[in-house]
Amino acid sequence: MTADKPLRADARRKREALLATARKVFDAGCFFDLRFDDFARLAGVGTGTLYRHFPTREALAEAVYHGEVATLCDRARRLQATLPAAEALATFLRTMVDHIDAHEGLARTLATLWADRSDTLTEGSRALEQAVTDLVAAAVRDGAVRDDVGAGAVMMALHGIGAAHDRPDWRTEADGVITLVLDGLRRPL
């Protein structure tokens, strides 16, 4: 399947059904408990359809990952277009914590699948960092945040939050880290 040729409506629906099923399986943390062909059955499509769209388990995981990154980047753009810059940044960072929490199974699956293929994750990470860079830059332009702390530091905090997901009070602590980041970014009076 080429990326250049648009899918027919029925093929697009089947591909979306496979992706939605994969997201559920990832989030449940049972990706490796299923045979690859089981995704087709769970999505209500034929095995041939599965292999036509996603010839490997890795290809399916990559498509889900890229879809999640695209959704997050789109969310950042929408927030930037509709909210004051500082509020857009704060809302997006809290959205990222929600996303990490909701998709912990996906993160673990991807880390296992791509332990030796960090280039796949790097592309998505760059896109997310660009979204954060844009939000921080807008807040700097508005005078709401300091201009001496870059998006890289914010991304490091987000990575740390994700890496610490096994902590007993993770959610409370993650929200606290976002508050610290936002307080630290705030321009001194």
Secondary structure, DSSP 8 states (H G I E B T S, - for coil): --SSS---HHHHHHHHHHHHHHHHHHHHT-GGGS-HHHHHHHHTS-HHHHHHH-SSHHHHHHHHHHHHHHHHHHHHHHHHHHS-HHHHHHHHHHHHHHHHHHTHHHHHHHHHHTTT-HHHHHHHHHHHHHHHHHHHHHHHHTTSB-SSS-HHHHHHHHHHHHHTTTSTTHHHHHHHHHHHHHHHHB---
